[in-house]
């Protein structure tokens, strides 16, 4: 091997070691068949990060599908609960943060205060057996 090849190989291995500690995971909750779903994406950008970036994918195919940012959450927790208000409208609780997800137009709005009466709890995105999963109630 040439010196340049060894340097490139060492750089690739070092980059792999840095990224190996990162946590990137996703889980979906099918609302009404495979074309209507909420998917939570959780990404730890760097192994030294204490927070995970969260995004919610709101999908009602073929009409819309959007990937919408949420506030970062401390690791290892990143629990997100889903409450149904009416079909196509869901309250999303992430710790003290509340959102309104709407699958008719694929939107996610931050609520300024928690709802007085949340909708019906459908389940929670949480870690189980080392993976992010949707745990139905």
C-alpha positions in Angstrom: 0.0 0.0 0.0 1.1 3.5 -0.7 1.4 6.1 2.0 -1.6 8.0 0.4 -3.8 4.9 0.5 -2.9 4.3 4.1 -3.8 7.9 5.1 -7.2 7.6 3.3 -8.0 4.3 4.9 -7.1 5.7 8.3 -9.3 8.7 7.7 -12.3 6.5 6.7 -11.8 4.3 9.8 -11.6 7.3 12.1 -14.7 8.8 10.6 -16.6 5.5 11.1 -15.5 5.3 14.7 -16.7 8.8 15.3 -20.1 8.1 13.8 -20.6 4.7 15.3 -21.7 6.2 18.7 -24.5 8.2 17.0 -28.1 7.1 17.4 -30.3 7.4 14.4 -33.7 5.7 14.6 -37.2 5.9 13.3 -40.6 4.4 14.1 -44.0 4.7 12.4 -47.6 4.6 13.6 -50.1 3.6 10.9 -53.3 5.6 11.3 -55.5 4.2 8.6 -53.6 1.8 6.4 -50.1 2.1 5.1 -50.7 5.4 3.3 -51.7 7.4 6.5 -49.1 7.5 9.2 -47.1 9.5 11.7 -43.3 8.7 11.8 -40.9 9.9 14.4 -37.3 10.4 13.4 -34.7 10.6 16.1 -31.1 11.5 15.2 -28.1 12.1 17.5 -25.9 14.2 15.2 -22.6 13.5 17.0 -21.6 10.9 19.6 -20.8 13.6 22.1 -24.3 15.2 21.7 -26.5 15.1 24.8 -29.6 15.8 22.7 -31.4 14.1 19.8 -32.9 16.0 16.9 -36.5 15.0 16.4 -38.7 15.3 13.3 -42.2 14.1 12.7 -43.2 12.9 9.2 -46.9 13.5 8.7 -48.2 11.5 5.7 -51.5 10.9 4.0 -50.5 9.6 0.6 -50.8 10.4 -2.2 -51.9 13.9 -1.2 -49.1 14.9 1.1 -46.1 13.9 3.1 -43.9 16.3 5.1 -40.9 16.0 7.4 -41.4 18.6 10.2 -39.0 19.6 12.9 -39.7 19.3 16.6 -37.6 20.6 19.5 -34.5 18.5 20.4 -34.9 16.1 23.3 -32.3 15.0 25.9 -30.9 11.5 25.4 -31.7 8.7 26.2 -35.3 9.9 26.5 -37.1 11.2 23.5 -40.6 9.9 24.4 -43.4 11.3 22.2 -47.1 10.6 22.9 -49.8 10.7 20.3 -53.4 11.7 21.2 -56.3 11.7 18.7 -58.5 14.7 18.7 -60.5 13.7 15.7 -59.5 11.6 12.7 -56.7 13.6 10.9 -55.9 15.8 14.0 -53.5 14.6 16.6 -52.0 16.2 19.7 -48.3 15.4 20.1 -46.7 15.6 23.5 -42.9 15.8 23.8 -42.1 16.4 27.4 -43.4 19.9 28.2 -43.8 20.7 24.4 -47.1 20.2 22.7 -47.9 20.2 19.0 -51.0 19.7 16.8 -50.3 17.4 13.8 -52.9 17.5 11.1 -52.8 14.9 8.3 -55.4 16.5 6.0 -52.8 19.2 5.0 -49.7 17.6 6.6 -48.9 20.3 9.1 -47.4 20.5 12.6 -48.1 23.5 14.8 -46.5 24.2 18.1 -49.1 24.8 20.8 -48.4 27.7 23.2 -49.9 25.8 26.2 -50.8 22.2 26.9 -54.4 21.4 25.9 -56.9 21.5 28.8 -58.2 18.1 27.9 -55.9 16.0 25.6 -57.6 13.7 23.1 -57.6 10.0 23.4 -54.1 8.5 24.0 -53.2 6.2 21.1 -49.7 5.4 22.2 -46.2 6.5 22.7 -43.0 6.5 20.7 -40.3 5.2 23.0 -37.2 2.9 23.2 -37.9 -0.8 23.7 -35.2 -3.4 23.3 -32.7 -0.7 22.2 -34.9 0.5 19.3 -37.3 3.3 18.8 -40.9 1.8 18.6 -44.5 3.0 18.7 -46.1 1.4 21.7 -49.9 1.4 21.2 -52.0 2.0 24.3 
